[in-house]
């Protein structure tokens, strides 16, 4: 017996072969009653879609590029996994790409290194409107994290809100000399996390001491947190808490303090950001800020699928929340274990 064809399905459903094709390709503007009749005819006829042929006809590959700056930083590894699994639920496969600098991020967005995908999800590290310039991505792009880009959809995490909540938490537990680790080498303090830190200090009437703003050799490695806190100790500047821009640096800070005979949290509180799995298993367990990864991933995937499906409107911005996850590393000052 020969295999049923598209024409066979069309005859059974009482529609044209073109209408059957439109339904199978997921195109809009097909009446729901007609769509249901075609899908029923497909099932009755036992028609199997030729995926290779469908890809050629639709111009789609069924693949999405997930672009991250690195995977040694736990946050990016965890987000990449969440994205891959969420896309898989929608029948999409994934190409994981590492964009190690802003030029590589730009190339991924513009399709230079991602030519064979239906869309791109970018977790940026340094991409900015200035870097992208007037260039227009050739296919749908959604950015997860980072600052707002005017040319494509963005999901923005609650960095300022989360960092302010953590600083408020430390102040409420009696800390007053809160060091900040995460400013890049030689860079000026900036960004939403730094703004949240400043807001909390101002609300408590505490003046900024720039000696407590610590640089590291890298934003994303545990060794950088270690180097930064040891460097701070060597200055002799007093501090009773360390806020780190992410959990990776906080893990390094924990080791640096311990190696110099300081107890956490009795002598110094330590906090991170991202609430990665690692935070729960440090010694002591690390207080962190959850940027609502599940919410961010769901919004990102939803918007990308809508764009791939043909949704045409100005770039959208979705703001997600953030919440404090207090653990033992920031217990009240003076607590004995």
C-alpha angles and dihedrals in degrees: 000000000000121000116260115258135213088258091055090054091048092053092047092049095042094236138104123277087244090059091051089051091050091052094048091048091052094239120166129241095056112126113248092234090053092046091052092048092050094048090049090051090049090055094045093049093045090232114176119205115235100229094196092050092045090053092053092047096047098036088233129124101193087235132117126194115228107198122196131167093232142338100216087080104081094221095059092043092052094045091048091053092048091050094048092051093045092050090047089059087061093050095257126133123215139229110201114209131183115220103190097185142015093270090056091048090052092049091051093050092048093049096247092123095020104052099140104054137091094226146351132235111197126197097191133209102179112352113134137170088258092056093048094045116175094332116126121211112242093220137026116298129186121187119213111202130347126077129323116283115202096212103056144022117287136193109206121200123220095255099150094042093048096045092048090050090053093048090049089051092054092047091050090054090057103266118139105163101064116176120205121216119190109067109128121247109291091350126135117244110266144136138072096293092054089047090055090051091051092048092054093049091049092049089057095044094247118146119227114256105202090200086074093059104096129195126212134196091246135010097223112042129090089225089062092058090049093049093046097051093044089050090051091051090052092057091062092228111149119241135162101190139033122207113195126200090232142005094258092062091042090057089055091047091053091056093045093054093045092050089057095050098258121138124225119244099359095063102017131011118220128199137177140190132237099044093234120183089258092065094070093054103048122105105277101016109259124245109225146162120253111218089199095254093183092054092046094050093047092051092046095050092044093053094045093051090049090052093047087050091058105266106161120193138112117296113285131217122207118191116205129195136250132208138194119253104193118197137165097288090075101037115144116294114268095026113143105222 
